[in-house]
């Protein structure tokens, strides 16, 4: 392999930071799905083996916080007892990675507050004050000598149990927001010779303890490398872009100590080798278009052929953390939780009971109505003029039911005593002939059916917000009369599945179906210019928050 120093790098956005759903046409296993309500609902960035067969899971929930969980198969998989939140009492920080070292100490890295260390009795906090290169730490690794390495936003840091040392790649790259991307570390691996292979948002490099050597192929650096792995044969696998022609050179690569071979156009956020020699990856199907991502398996028997056999186990939203557990099962994470695949069944550690209840926040939610007075004359079948009125009405209470990341039910109760409009013409709305609020003070809507439409990827590429177009059907009760209605809506999950859900929709009803006939179009000959359109628009914004167990 030839190494050269590179003095200018092309700035790139991280290709693993958006989500979407699509089919890729690759062969898929005959996979069954199973759901368990015991797992963390976080963006699972990293999954690692702990001691005694435990599994450690780390990732952020949104831009301000995250958590680290430990899974212990020896504990019963009921009521969440097999999962323990290890960082819940530390505080609201954006935890990203975790490591249990050979001494049994646990390290938690964050992208906003440095590193936390737990020795089984107490927690220590390390930041730049103690010698850490930067408080933004995305990776933690233990080498063969027991030294703990940290990949920070400003270079490498090592800790020998007493003090920190920091190392910066001197090879310059084009800065982004004041950062040298060659020192924005994403991955660390010690190979069999003791050299450190380091992935960065800039150019990947090898560090032998003295020299930082830029990793190159055909004179071009590998840039934006998030995944590096050494297999049993000593080959190094990595995923990144080789050179500046991103759409042509991204993908999965293998290095055999002398030559780089491009194995696939598919990219990877994480790469592992299982006990059978198969290579597994999580990440984009096409690095140039990261909205399509998957968990993929490369068959061991065809790894060195011109076209390896790739089986897509699961595709959809952004996939990140990946691990083979001691029992041979494959664990992987996406933007909202963690899964286990045993070769036949994918277990989604999300929802064992079937439904999760979100209580409507009545202060943040709103129902706005709009009605029109038909002014002017009559011309054929068309009414002329627009005398629209708008107003709002208060929500008393309600809930939404979420099953396996989909809206399946819910109820909303509205206080009809609060109905009014913005021009303060309440007397019209409170006439018994229009709304008899004394007799029917509450109106309700109960969801009976939800159809899922196309999933839309946010324009900003955020993986912390999942948008979905849906069609909602339910029973609307007004003035003591219940009728079925259907309307389009848009769902938005914020801050992971344990955060907030928002639904926005517009419902158009014919008020006369509920015997609200005051000044109806059907009686235009009696009402004249005072006629009010039978169609009433209801604009709904429903904000609900998950019930904490």
Secondary structure, 3 states (H helix, E strand, C coil): CCECCCCCCCCCCCCCCCCCCCCCCCECCCCEEEECCCCCCCCCCEEEECHHHCEEEEEECCCCCEEEEEECCCCCCCCCCCEEECCCCCCCCCEEEEEECCCCCEEEEECCCCEEEECCCCEEEECHHHCCCCCCEEEEEECCCCCEEEEECCEEEEECCCCEEEECCCCCCCEECCEEHHHCEEEEEECCCCCEEEEECCECEEECCCCEEEEEECCEEEEEEEEEEECCCCCEEEEEEECCCHHHHEEEEEECCCCEEEEECCCCCEEEECCCCCEEEEEEEECCEEEEEEEEEECHHHCCCCCCCEEEEEEECCEEEEEECCCCCEEEEECCCEEEECCCEEEECCCCCCCEEEEECCCCCEEEEEEEECCCCEECCEECCCEEEEEEEEEEEEEEEEECCEEEEEEEEEEHHHCCCCCCCHHHHCCCCCCCCCCCCEEEEEEEEEEEEEEECCCCCCCCEEEEEEEEEEEEEECCEEEEEEEEEEEEEECCCCCEEEEEEEEEEEHHHHCCCCCCHHHHHHHHHHCECCEEEEEEEEEEEECCC
